[in-house]
Amino acid sequence: PALTHEKEKDINTLKKLSEASREMDVPLIATFTVPRSVEEREDKRPTLADLGEAGEIADYAICVYRDYYYNSEKYDYNKNLGDLETELIVVKRDGKIVHEKIVIEENINEICNI
C-alpha cells in the first residue's frame, strides 16, 4: 500500500534522525503502535515487519507482548494484573530475536526478570 503524505514525512524524519544518531554515536529511541492486523494472527507477538518501513530503519526493536491480554482464560484475574507475566521481545536488524519474560510489579514500580 502507498504511504500517505504524513507517513512519508514521518519516515523521512525518522531516517534523518537515525542517521544523525549514528553519526553522533547516541541511541535513538522512538515509539510506535503496532497495527491491528496483529489481532488477526494466531501468534500475536509483534515483529519488525509490523513496524513497516520504521522496522527497516531500526537496529533494534523492543516489543511488548502480554499473553494474559490475548489468552485471558488461562489467568487468575484475582491477581493484580500488573503482577502478571509480560514478555519483552527484542528484535535485531540481523533477524536475531531475544525473548525475556518479566513481571511488572505496579505496586512497587519495579520490573523483575523471571
C-alpha positions in Angstrom: 0.0 0.0 0.0 1.1 3.5 -0.8 2.2 5.7 2.1 0.2 8.7 3.0 2.0 12.1 2.7 2.1 12.3 6.6 3.5 8.8 7.0 6.1 9.5 4.3 7.2 12.7 6.1 7.4 10.7 9.4 9.6 8.0 7.8 11.8 10.6 6.2 12.2 12.4 9.6 13.0 9.0 11.3 15.6 8.3 8.6 17.3 11.6 9.2 17.2 11.2 13.0 18.6 7.7 12.7 21.5 8.9 10.5 22.2 11.7 12.9 22.2 9.4 15.9 24.7 7.0 14.2 27.0 9.9 13.3 26.9 11.2 16.9 27.1 7.6 18.4 24.0 8.1 20.5 20.9 5.9 20.8 17.6 6.9 19.2 14.5 5.7 20.9 11.2 6.0 19.1 7.8 4.6 20.0 5.3 3.1 17.5 2.0 1.4 17.7 1.5 -2.0 16.2 -1.2 -2.2 13.5 -4.4 -4.0 14.4 -3.6 -6.7 11.8 -1.7 -8.4 14.6 -5.0 -9.3 16.2 -5.8 -11.5 13.2 -2.8 -13.7 13.5 -2.6 -16.8 15.7 0.7 -15.7 17.2 0.1 -12.1 18.2 3.7 -11.3 19.2 4.8 -8.2 17.3 7.6 -8.5 14.7 9.8 -6.0 12.8 7.5 -6.4 9.8 4.6 -5.0 11.9 6.5 -1.7 12.1 6.6 -1.4 8.3 9.3 1.0 7.0 10.2 2.0 10.5 11.2 -1.6 11.2 13.6 -1.5 8.3 15.3 1.6 9.8 15.6 0.2 13.3 18.8 -1.5 14.6 16.7 -3.0 17.4 13.1 -3.1 18.2 11.8 -3.8 21.7 8.2 -5.1 21.6 5.9 -5.8 24.5 3.6 -8.9 24.4 1.1 -9.6 27.2 -0.2 -13.2 26.9 -2.8 -12.6 29.5 -4.4 -10.0 27.3 -4.9 -12.4 24.4 -5.5 -15.6 26.5 -7.4 -14.4 29.5 -8.9 -17.8 30.2 -5.5 -19.1 31.4 -5.1 -16.4 34.1 -6.4 -15.7 37.5 -7.7 -12.2 37.4 -7.9 -12.0 41.2 -4.2 -11.3 41.0 -3.1 -7.8 40.4 -2.8 -7.5 36.5 0.5 -5.6 36.9 2.0 -8.7 38.5 1.2 -11.0 35.5 3.9 -12.0 33.2 4.9 -9.8 30.3 7.2 -10.7 27.5 9.8 -8.3 26.0 10.8 -9.3 22.5 14.0 -7.7 21.3 14.4 -8.0 17.5 17.7 -7.1 15.9 18.1 -6.0 12.4 20.1 -9.2 11.6 16.9 -11.1 12.5 18.1 -12.4 15.8 15.2 -12.5 18.3 15.6 -12.5 22.1 12.6 -13.2 24.4 12.8 -12.0 28.0 10.0 -12.7 30.4 9.5 -10.2 33.1 6.9 -9.2 35.7 6.0 -5.6 36.2 5.1 -5.1 39.8 2.9 -2.0 39.7 2.6 -1.6 43.5 6.4 -1.1 43.9 7.2 0.3 40.4 9.8 -2.5 39.7 10.5 -4.7 36.8 11.7 -8.2 37.7 13.2 -10.9 35.5 11.6 -14.3 35.9 
